Amino acid sequence: MTQEPRYGDGANRKVRVAVVFGGQSGEHDVSLRSAQTVLAALDDDRFEAVPIGVTRDGKWLTSSDPMAQLTATSPLFALDGPAEPDVETLEVSVTSRAQSL
């Protein structure tokens, strides 16, 4: 006999998932983008996402939309998504190319 899957404490209750992103790391903006991907991928029928943002100076944001607060202050996020880096100003030199296998 198979049982219907149960989520949370009750059959119709969603599992609450905290998605913590941002922070004081140099990877702050990468964390924002990763959190956006995770939040978009969560099944709304099974999970209740609770986004929790952390500013660059360590302040925790638990408002209704911490992602909007953090991306609004990030230079890498424009209104329509992340800005492309200006490769002409990056100081990167290529010393060799990978060879095809």
Steps between C-alpha positions, in 0.01 A plus 500: 500500500649836402442813699460849368811707570470729799674833518547674830278415797182449301404353166435841346767695681802626309856457620649838591847549346731789591718620214781710648702709254737794471744555783837656557686279254655609173247261346205712616360556150549135403300405808216730389487341156514148648217581739287630214552169321413295809190708574379463141558123506314424824163332448244747637253217559740324740718773647457839662818696426619746763765724342751646747751749365824609662648838403870552429538646849331200666146631560234229467195592288179310558253743344244392243757528218864502615617397152367826355675699772835336432488495121397867494832593661717260300691642203478162324120494489307719261122528479488223241764270651871497567718740308762354270857575606700736282764256374708780351577637846575167665871451557520136396759353270456172316819295497380186323193343352347170599541241227202307371496133596 
